[in-house]
Structure formats: C-alpha cells, structure tokens
Amino acid sequence: MLGNWDDLRLFLAVAREQSLSGAGKLVRLDPATLGRRMARVEKGLGATLFVKSPTGYALTEAGTQLLARAEAAEQAMRMATAGVSAPTDRLSGQIRIGAPDGCANYLLPQVCARLVAEHPELDIQIVALPRVFNLSRREADMAIGVSAPTAGRLVVQKIADYRLHLAAAESYLAAHDPIVGIADLQAHRLVGYIPDMIFDRELDYLAELGMTRVPMASNSVSVQVNMIRQGGGVGIVHDFSLPTTPGVKRILVDEVSLSRAFYLIRHADDRRNLRLSRFAEALAQGVRAEVAQLEAIT
C-alpha cells in the first residue's frame, strides 16, 4: 500500500517529469533519494510503476492507473484547502507563475520585485516558457497567456492590451536600403519566430504581413530582440521592451501597428483560495501599470 500523501506527491512529480532529475528539482530532493523513495513505493504496492531507461522514467500500466487516482487525490486536497487563508493580511508562501518569455523578461521581474519587497514572506517563481501551461497538472499556480483559453476548468481575466511594432537597430538601418513602406521589407532580413514552434496563433505576426521566410528565427522573444539589437534584421517587437533596448527604433509605425492582450489564467478550483486570489489581483494590477508606463516611454 501507499504510505502517505508525501509518497503520492513524489510519485506525481516523477510521473509528470518522467525523470528523477526533473522531478527532484520540483520537490527539492536529489535524484538518488527520490529513486529510493519510488522503489519503496513500488515495493509497498507490490507493482512496477515505471519502466526505467537511460532516457527517463515511463509509466507502466499500473503506473498509469495510479496516476489517475493520484491526480484525483491531489484535486481533492486542493478543494479541501481552498479558501483557507493564514490569519494575516500579508501575502506569504510560494507562488509559481507561468508566462511567455516576453512578459517574463520585460514585465514580471520588476512587478514581482515590488510584490516581494512589499511582502517579505512571499516567494515568487517565474517559469518563462514559450508554450501553454497545464494548470490542472500544477505546472504553475497561475499563468499569463496571449489568448483566452476556451477549454478546461479555468478562470480567465484580461489584464491589459499591449502594442507591437516593426523595429530595427539604428546600425542596421544605416547600413541598408531605406524602409519607407511594407513592400520594402522584401529586400531586408526578417527576425521572428521559428514558424513550426509558434505555440499560439496570436504570435504569428509576420504572417499578417505576408512574410513567409524568416532568416533569423527563435522561439524566444528575448532572443529575437537581441538579434534585432545586434543588427540581425527587422522584426516585430513589444513596445514595452524598447525602453531596455537602446539603439533599436520602431519603423513604419503608421503602416504596421499590432495590438494583443495578456490574460491571467487560473484553475477554477482556486477561486476560493483567498491567498491566490489576492496575489492574482496584485499581479494583474502590477502588469497593467507596467505596460502603461513602459509604452508611454516609446
């Protein structure tokens, strides 16, 4: 039999990460200790839960059955504690935010720094990944997205609109033919997303301009901005990134002006969690104010 909730928690981490090293980082245990704990769980259940190989830990049929039950137990634990708050008006404890790296690099550091300064008992983790986060699997306590999901048991709150424009380094513009219209872009190197790694249709900016070839591409917004800053070419940038990117200027501002939005996404079961709700509101207000302040500088 399974010993306790802690064993179940560790099993969930290994099952989701499919490796001892990845799971160990989540639960703060070294891989060897975690491996011994999983061996003990298997012995107690009298079943093999994982197929171990050099590439990781894959679930067996028994492991898959336990995963479904463990996730149901995890869900029940969340519902049991929802709405229970500490007897203090201060935010505390660990909260993990998933966010696309444009938001994670240019907005969240300063917003979260202020929140931690105001609430010294608060620990904030920012997971910057260019993909959609699975809140049901607790990859994060909440996530920021560039589109509002329509499936799943989620609560979605619009945070703010933001603007994007074409931009290039002043050094690049000085060394190449003038860009006075969209048609001129055909003669210039473009910087943008790797086409088959665009995880949200809202990010397919260059397709809106009829551009199909991207000579310099990355799945990371910050890498794209650095490519542009180094004179790599012309690309779409967030206006809020420009104050921290000297030497880069917007071009064709009247011809190309895009607007997108950030959404705060939470699991529906967390609506009654007062601590997370209070943090979510503070985070949304902070991001909204930061976008407005940075865009006013450009």
C-alpha positions as MATLAB code, in Angstrom:
seq = 'MLGNWDDLRLFLAVAREQSLSGAGKLVRLDPATLGRRMARVEKGLGATLFVKSPTGYALTEAGTQLLARAEAAEQAMRMATAGVSAPTDRLSGQIRIGAPDGCANYLLPQVCARLVAEHPELDIQIVALPRVFNLSRREADMAIGVSAPTAGRLVVQKIADYRLHLAAAESYLAAHDPIVGIADLQAHRLVGYIPDMIFDRELDYLAELGMTRVPMASNSVSVQVNMIRQGGGVGIVHDFSLPTTPGVKRILVDEVSLSRAFYLIRHADDRRNLRLSRFAEALAQGVRAEVAQLEAIT';
ca = [
       0.000    0.000    0.000;
       0.992    3.640   -0.447;
       2.439    5.050    2.746;
       1.343    8.691    2.863;
       0.490   11.804    0.890;
       4.160   12.706    0.596;
       4.832    9.470   -1.308;
       1.938   10.312   -3.613;
       3.291   13.817   -4.150;
       6.694   12.453   -5.118;
       5.152    9.875   -7.430;
       3.202   12.626   -9.214;
       6.380   14.636   -9.752;
       8.272   11.683  -11.281;
       5.284   10.651  -13.408;
       4.893   14.149  -14.808;
       8.554   14.930  -15.358;
       9.387   11.380  -16.486;
      12.805   11.676  -14.865;
      14.313   11.683  -11.393;
      16.409   14.776  -12.088;
      13.485   16.847  -13.345;
      11.194   15.720  -10.544;
      13.942   16.254   -7.981;
      14.154   19.931   -8.882;
      10.422   20.310   -8.292;
      10.310   18.534   -4.942;
      13.795   19.571   -3.826;
      15.230   16.077   -3.424;
      18.368   14.676   -5.023;
      17.699   12.028   -7.714;
      19.217    9.185   -5.691;
      16.943    9.834   -2.716;
      13.939   10.206   -4.981;
      14.809    6.926   -6.715;
      14.909    5.130   -3.362;
      11.541    6.614   -2.418;
       9.989    5.395   -5.674;
      11.473    1.929   -5.154;
       9.916    1.895   -1.686;
       6.533    2.913   -3.128;
       6.707    0.132   -5.715;
       7.639   -2.397   -3.045;
       4.783   -1.276   -0.817;
       2.279   -1.584   -3.652;
       3.750   -4.786   -4.992;
       3.667   -3.330   -8.502;
       6.111   -1.869  -11.007;
       5.114    1.726  -11.686;
       7.907    2.810  -14.016;
       9.949    1.422  -16.862;
      13.427    2.808  -16.217;
      15.733    3.583  -19.128;
      18.613    5.979  -19.906;
      16.058    8.368  -21.372;
      13.896    8.548  -18.239;
      11.031    7.001  -16.318;
       7.992    5.898  -18.356;
       4.769    4.789  -16.667;
       3.705    1.175  -16.785;
       0.025    0.239  -16.955;
      -0.035    0.088  -13.152;
       1.676    3.486  -13.017;
      -0.881    4.986  -15.371;
      -3.714    3.693  -13.177;
      -2.087    5.144  -10.074;
      -1.521    8.483  -11.835;
      -5.242    8.908  -12.460;
      -6.038    8.148   -8.806;
      -3.201   10.339   -7.532;
      -4.400   13.298   -9.584;
      -7.912   12.786   -8.226;
      -6.488   12.807   -4.700;
      -4.482   15.945   -5.492;
      -7.632   17.621   -6.769;
      -9.470   16.674   -3.584;
      -6.643   18.120   -1.492;
      -6.847   21.421   -3.364;
     -10.597   21.633   -2.902;
     -10.291   20.807    0.791;
      -7.872   23.665    1.389;
      -9.415   26.204   -0.983;
     -10.438   29.345    0.821;
      -8.304   28.588    3.870;
      -6.093   31.578    4.488;
      -3.500   32.407    7.093;
      -4.607   34.777    9.881;
      -2.644   37.681    8.425;
      -3.197   40.342    5.822;
       0.226   39.696    4.309;
       0.891   37.514    1.299;
       3.250   34.647    2.077;
       4.425   31.296    0.828;
       5.487   30.143   -2.615;
       3.588   31.060   -5.771;
       4.656   29.945   -9.249;
       3.704   31.926  -12.360;
       3.977   30.569  -15.891;
       4.402   33.181  -18.596;
       5.575   33.633  -22.186;
       9.109   34.938  -22.162;
       8.270   38.404  -23.495;
       6.162   39.068  -20.415;
       8.554   37.125  -18.179;
      11.607   39.087  -19.327;
      10.320   42.625  -19.677;
       7.421   42.942  -17.200;
       7.355   40.343  -14.451;
      10.818   40.941  -12.923;
      10.053   44.485  -11.812;
       6.412   43.719  -10.924;
       7.370   40.704   -8.811;
      10.318   42.523   -7.230;
       7.910   45.149   -5.910;
       5.494   42.494   -4.619;
       8.258   40.657   -2.759;
       9.513   43.934   -1.295;
       6.007   44.659   -0.020;
       5.501   41.099    1.253;
       8.817   39.710    2.600;
       7.296   36.301    3.380;
       6.303   35.802   -0.261;
       8.354   33.582   -2.609;
       7.654   34.059   -6.332;
       8.836   31.686   -9.041;
       8.615   32.765  -12.701;
       8.634   29.964  -15.255;
       9.405   31.558  -18.633;
       8.486   29.124  -21.385;
       7.072   29.746  -24.869;
       4.150   27.362  -24.518;
       0.755   26.895  -22.879;
       0.894   25.812  -19.231;
      -1.140   22.920  -17.828;
      -2.646   24.259  -14.608;
      -4.503   21.006  -13.925;
      -1.139   19.319  -13.516;
       0.044   22.179  -11.312;
       2.865   23.223  -13.608;
       2.151   26.643  -12.142;
      -0.298   28.219   -9.691;
      -1.394   30.619  -12.395;
      -0.326   31.561  -15.893;
      -0.250   34.547  -18.176;
      -1.268   33.889  -21.774;
      -1.632   35.834  -25.003;
      -5.048   34.374  -25.776;
      -8.014   33.373  -23.647;
      -8.386   29.575  -23.457;
     -11.865   28.256  -24.152;
     -11.477   24.701  -22.833;
     -10.828   23.334  -19.370;
     -11.930   24.316  -15.890;
     -10.234   27.689  -15.935;
     -10.897   31.236  -14.780;
      -9.631   33.830  -17.258;
      -9.129   37.525  -16.539;
      -7.931   40.033  -19.124;
      -5.006   42.000  -17.727;
      -4.112   44.560  -20.391;
      -3.742   45.273  -24.082;
      -0.236   45.877  -25.386;
       1.213   47.145  -28.648;
       3.797   45.796  -31.061;
       5.604   47.427  -33.986;
       8.299   46.695  -36.504;
      11.726   47.689  -35.249;
      15.372   47.539  -36.239;
      18.733   48.593  -34.874;
      19.848   52.049  -35.910;
      23.107   50.457  -37.124;
      21.155   48.088  -39.396;
      19.019   50.901  -40.821;
      22.110   52.997  -41.543;
      23.779   50.158  -43.441;
      20.827   49.042  -45.585;
      18.353   50.440  -48.079;
      15.663   52.728  -46.651;
      12.375   51.195  -45.482;
       9.555   53.542  -46.424;
       6.783   51.015  -46.996;
       5.812   47.415  -46.288;
       6.908   46.366  -49.788;
      10.487   47.376  -48.912;
      10.641   44.610  -46.292;
      11.064   42.047  -49.083;
      14.642   43.277  -49.522;
      15.510   43.017  -45.833;
      16.328   40.229  -43.384;
      13.457   39.423  -41.069;
      13.679   38.340  -37.450;
      10.818   36.363  -35.926;
       9.520   33.114  -34.533;
      10.508   29.696  -35.795;
       7.348   29.008  -37.836;
       6.665   25.472  -36.597;
       7.277   26.469  -32.966;
       4.651   29.214  -32.764;
       2.531   27.929  -29.879;
      -0.288   30.483  -30.205;
      -1.768   31.894  -33.416;
      -1.716   35.355  -31.820;
       2.082   35.278  -32.169;
       2.164   34.674  -35.922;
       2.865   38.359  -36.592;
       4.831   38.099  -39.826;
       2.100   36.037  -41.498;
      -0.150   39.089  -41.164;
       2.369   40.984  -43.294;
       2.507   38.230  -45.900;
       6.070   37.260  -44.944;
       6.937   33.574  -45.093;
      10.752   33.450  -44.924;
      12.432   34.246  -41.598;
      16.239   34.222  -41.998;
      16.826   34.793  -38.272;
      14.382   32.989  -36.031;
      13.955   31.887  -32.427;
      11.165   30.578  -30.242;
      12.203   33.177  -27.647;
      11.094   36.806  -27.703;
      14.184   37.985  -25.818;
      16.471   36.197  -28.292;
      14.627   37.864  -31.174;
      15.066   41.268  -29.541;
      18.785   40.632  -29.114;
      19.049   39.530  -32.752;
      17.478   42.835  -33.765;
      19.682   44.805  -31.362;
      22.794   43.206  -32.883;
      21.763   44.326  -36.372;
      20.403   40.969  -37.456;
      17.419   42.392  -39.266;
      13.905   43.771  -38.913;
      11.297   42.231  -36.631;
       8.163   42.746  -34.592;
       8.860   43.822  -31.006;
       6.763   44.630  -27.962;
       6.696   48.362  -27.367;
       7.264   47.675  -23.666;
      10.634   46.059  -24.467;
      12.082   49.117  -26.185;
      12.979   51.202  -23.093;
      15.511   48.497  -22.161;
      16.792   48.036  -25.733;
      18.955   51.057  -26.605;
      19.833   51.543  -30.245;
      16.615   49.931  -31.503;
      13.865   52.086  -33.013;
      10.378   51.499  -34.353;
       9.771   51.799  -38.081;
       6.659   52.027  -40.304;
       4.687   52.929  -37.187;
       1.640   54.107  -39.126;
       1.613   51.169  -41.548;
       2.205   48.333  -39.081;
       0.703   48.544  -35.603;
      -0.403   45.387  -33.814;
      -2.374   45.013  -30.617;
      -2.540   41.942  -28.418;
      -3.614   41.232  -24.832;
      -2.341   39.423  -21.761;
      -4.728   37.170  -19.836;
      -4.338   35.842  -16.313;
      -5.374   32.192  -16.239;
      -6.163   30.211  -13.075;
      -7.646   26.831  -12.278;
     -11.326   27.101  -11.379;
     -10.752   25.270   -8.088;
      -8.510   28.108   -6.916;
     -11.239   30.743   -6.973;
     -11.918   30.164   -3.275;
      -8.242   30.308   -2.355;
      -8.053   33.772   -0.843;
      -4.256   33.926   -0.872;
      -4.005   33.150   -4.590;
      -6.902   35.473   -5.392;
      -5.255   38.354   -3.596;
      -1.950   37.679   -5.307;
      -3.651   37.399   -8.714;
      -5.239   40.818   -8.294;
      -1.943   42.399   -7.211;
      -0.127   40.774  -10.120;
      -2.714   41.917  -12.669;
      -2.611   45.485  -11.370;
       1.176   45.486  -11.434;
       1.451   44.169  -15.000;
      -1.228   46.592  -16.206;
       0.599   49.559  -14.702;
       3.979   48.409  -16.001;
       2.723   48.042  -19.576;
       1.212   51.538  -19.472;
       4.378   53.074  -18.033;
       6.800   51.414  -20.480;
       4.639   52.065  -23.544;
       4.425   55.740  -22.611;
       8.221   55.984  -22.896;
       8.401   54.756  -26.503;
];
